[in-house]
Amino acid sequence: MKVLETKNIRKSFGDLEVLRGVDFSVAKREVVSIVGSSGAGKSTLLHILGTLDKPDQGQVFINGKDVGTLSNHELASFRNKEVGFIFQFHNLLPEFSALENICMPGFLAKEEESSLYSRALELMEILQIENRSSHRPSELSGGEQQRVAVARALINNPSIVFADEPSGNLDSKNAEVLHQLFFKLREALDQTFVIVTHNQELADMSDRKVEIKDGALI
């Protein structure tokens, strides 16, 4: 079953053609890494796949839904429920606890509060940060902050999670722990991941490694 599929994705910035007809698909429960040199178009592609940006041409389907047909309001709602994001920098809200940060996408989706907290605590246990639920981001280590960000990406049980250099801001030990957690989460939650990374170890661990070069997948 395909969770994600693209057809002929093209994107330019001025005279620079960054993506040149990208066709790509990801199956449910796959962990796929996208690699390539800086400026090759990895993050641009990820943002389009995750509906944060729109292609100049082509289509993106998530669970069979052509996201290009959605209005801005429909797309925001769809994204919040169906797509999770993990970035290099955690972007946690400093005034809220770890538990509250994790629940934010659920609050936006107007989910029932008690079930949200229950799911968040379950995720924190899987990610081995259950004893940090009341701590604010400033009281957490870098590795703990990133695991809070991972739990936040998963709180709405999305169809697919996109990660942009998720271990790029971590030391080697915490990076290794995070890499292992992606596969643990796949097994525990039947989750699907697409990961842009420069980390060769993480790329090689993936089910499939795709390289982008000169705006095309090779």
C-alpha positions as CSV (number, residue, x, y, z in Angstrom):
1,M,0.0,0.0,0.0
2,K,1.4,3.4,-1.0
3,V,1.2,6.1,1.7
4,L,2.9,8.7,-0.5
5,E,3.2,9.1,-4.3
6,T,4.4,12.0,-6.4
7,K,4.1,12.5,-10.2
8,N,6.5,14.9,-12.1
9,I,7.3,17.3,-9.3
10,R,9.0,20.4,-10.5
11,K,10.1,23.5,-8.6
12,S,12.1,26.5,-9.5
13,F,13.3,29.6,-7.6
14,G,13.8,32.3,-10.2
15,D,15.9,30.9,-13.0
16,L,17.2,28.0,-10.8
17,E,15.3,24.7,-11.4
18,V,15.7,22.9,-8.1
19,L,13.4,19.8,-8.8
20,R,13.2,18.4,-12.3
21,G,10.3,16.0,-12.6
22,V,10.5,13.9,-9.4
23,D,8.5,10.7,-9.3
24,F,8.6,9.0,-5.9
25,S,6.6,6.7,-3.8
26,V,6.7,5.3,-0.2
27,A,4.9,2.2,1.1
28,K,3.3,1.9,4.5
29,R,5.8,1.1,7.3
30,E,8.8,2.0,5.1
31,V,11.7,4.0,6.4
32,V,13.2,5.8,3.4
33,S,16.2,8.2,3.5
34,I,16.9,10.9,1.0
35,V,20.5,11.9,0.6
36,G,22.5,14.2,-1.6
37,S,24.9,17.1,-1.5
38,S,23.9,20.5,0.0
39,G,21.8,22.4,-2.5
40,A,20.6,19.3,-4.3
41,G,17.0,19.9,-3.5
42,K,16.5,17.5,-0.5
43,S,14.8,20.0,1.8
44,T,12.7,21.6,-1.0
45,L,11.4,18.1,-1.9
46,L,10.7,17.3,1.7
47,H,8.7,20.5,2.2
48,I,6.6,19.7,-0.9
49,L,6.1,16.1,0.1
50,G,4.9,17.4,3.5
51,T,2.6,20.0,2.0
52,L,4.6,22.9,3.5
53,D,5.3,24.2,0.0
54,K,3.6,23.7,-3.4
55,P,5.3,22.5,-6.6
56,D,5.2,24.6,-9.7
57,Q,4.1,21.4,-11.5
58,G,3.1,17.9,-10.6
59,Q,1.0,16.1,-8.0
60,V,1.5,14.8,-4.4
61,F,-0.8,12.1,-3.2
62,I,-1.0,11.1,0.5
63,N,-3.2,8.0,1.1
64,G,-4.5,8.5,-2.4
65,K,-5.6,12.2,-1.7
66,D,-4.3,14.7,-4.2
67,V,-3.3,17.4,-1.8
68,G,-3.1,20.0,-4.5
69,T,-6.9,20.0,-4.8
70,L,-7.3,21.1,-1.2
71,S,-8.0,24.7,-0.1
72,N,-5.6,26.3,2.3
73,H,-7.9,25.7,5.2
74,E,-8.5,22.0,4.2
75,L,-4.8,21.5,3.6
76,A,-3.9,22.9,7.1
77,S,-6.4,20.5,8.7
78,F,-5.2,17.6,6.6
79,R,-1.6,18.3,7.4
80,N,-2.2,18.4,11.1
81,K,-3.9,15.1,11.1
82,E,-2.1,13.1,8.5
83,V,1.5,14.4,8.5
84,G,4.1,14.6,11.2
85,F,7.3,16.7,11.1
86,I,10.6,16.4,12.8
87,F,13.2,19.1,12.2
88,Q,16.9,19.6,13.1
89,F,15.9,22.2,15.6
90,H,13.2,21.1,18.0
91,N,11.0,24.3,17.8
92,L,9.5,23.5,21.2
93,L,7.4,26.2,23.0
94,P,9.5,27.3,26.0
95,E,6.6,28.2,28.3
96,F,5.0,24.8,28.1
97,S,6.0,21.4,29.6
98,A,7.2,18.5,27.5
99,L,3.8,16.9,27.8
100,E,2.0,20.0,26.7
101,N,4.4,20.5,23.8
102,I,3.7,16.9,22.6
103,C,0.0,17.5,22.8
104,M,0.0,20.7,20.8
105,P,-1.0,19.2,17.4
106,G,-3.8,17.4,19.2
107,F,-5.1,20.6,20.8
108,L,-5.2,22.2,17.3
109,A,-7.2,19.2,16.0
110,K,-9.5,19.7,19.0
111,E,-9.0,16.2,20.3
112,E,-10.3,15.2,23.7
113,E,-7.8,16.2,26.3
114,S,-7.6,13.1,28.5
115,S,-7.1,10.8,25.6
116,L,-4.4,13.1,24.2
117,Y,-2.5,13.1,27.5
118,S,-2.8,9.3,27.7
119,R,-1.4,8.9,24.2
120,A,1.4,11.4,24.9
121,L,2.5,9.5,28.0
122,E,2.4,6.3,26.0
123,L,4.7,7.9,23.4
124,M,7.0,9.3,26.1
125,E,7.3,5.8,27.6
126,I,8.3,4.3,24.2
127,L,10.8,7.2,23.8
128,Q,12.1,6.7,27.3
129,I,11.3,10.2,28.5
130,E,8.2,9.5,30.6
131,N,9.9,10.9,33.7
132,R,10.4,14.3,32.0
133,S,6.7,15.1,31.3
134,S,6.5,18.1,33.6
135,H,9.8,19.6,32.6
136,R,10.1,22.6,30.3
137,P,12.4,22.5,27.2
138,S,15.1,24.5,29.0
139,E,15.3,21.7,31.6
140,L,15.8,19.0,29.0
141,S,19.0,17.8,27.3
142,G,19.3,18.2,23.5
143,G,18.5,14.5,23.0
144,E,15.5,14.7,25.3
145,Q,14.2,17.8,23.5
146,Q,14.5,16.0,20.2
147,R,12.6,13.0,21.5
148,V,9.8,15.4,22.7
149,A,9.7,16.7,19.1
150,V,9.5,13.1,17.8
151,A,6.5,12.4,20.2
152,R,4.9,15.6,19.1
153,A,5.1,14.5,15.4
154,L,3.4,11.3,16.3
155,I,0.6,12.5,18.6
156,N,-2.1,12.6,16.0
157,N,-1.1,9.2,14.7
158,P,-0.2,10.6,11.2
159,S,0.0,8.5,8.1
160,I,3.6,9.6,7.5
161,V,6.4,11.4,9.3
162,F,8.9,13.6,7.5
163,A,12.2,14.3,9.2
164,D,14.7,17.0,8.0
165,E,18.2,16.3,9.4
166,P,16.7,15.0,12.7
167,S,20.0,14.2,14.3
168,G,22.0,17.1,12.8
169,N,22.0,19.0,16.0
170,L,22.9,16.0,18.3
171,D,26.1,14.5,19.4
172,S,27.0,11.1,18.1
173,K,25.6,9.2,21.1
174,N,22.3,10.9,21.0
175,A,22.1,10.6,17.3
176,E,22.6,6.9,17.4
177,V,19.8,6.6,20.1
178,L,17.5,8.6,17.9
179,H,18.2,6.5,14.8
180,Q,17.4,3.3,16.6
181,L,14.1,4.9,17.9
182,F,12.8,5.5,14.4
183,F,12.9,1.7,13.8
184,K,11.4,1.0,17.2
185,L,8.6,3.4,16.4
186,R,8.0,1.7,13.1
187,E,7.6,-1.6,14.8
188,A,5.5,-0.3,17.7
189,L,3.2,2.0,15.8
190,D,3.3,0.8,12.1
191,Q,4.8,4.2,11.3
192,T,6.2,5.4,8.0
193,F,9.2,7.7,7.8
194,V,10.9,9.8,5.1
195,I,14.1,11.2,6.4
196,V,16.4,13.8,4.7
197,T,19.9,13.3,6.2
198,H,23.6,13.8,5.7
199,N,24.2,11.0,8.3
200,Q,25.5,8.1,6.3
201,E,24.9,5.7,9.2
202,L,21.2,6.6,9.4
203,A,20.8,6.5,5.6
204,D,22.4,3.0,5.5
205,M,20.0,1.7,8.2
206,S,17.0,2.7,6.2
207,D,14.9,0.3,4.2
208,R,15.7,2.3,1.1
209,K,18.1,5.1,0.3
210,V,17.3,7.5,-2.5
211,E,19.8,10.1,-3.8
212,I,18.9,13.4,-5.2
213,K,21.3,15.0,-7.7
214,D,20.8,18.0,-10.0
215,G,17.1,18.1,-9.0
216,A,16.3,14.4,-9.9
217,L,16.3,11.1,-8.0
218,I,18.9,8.6,-9.0
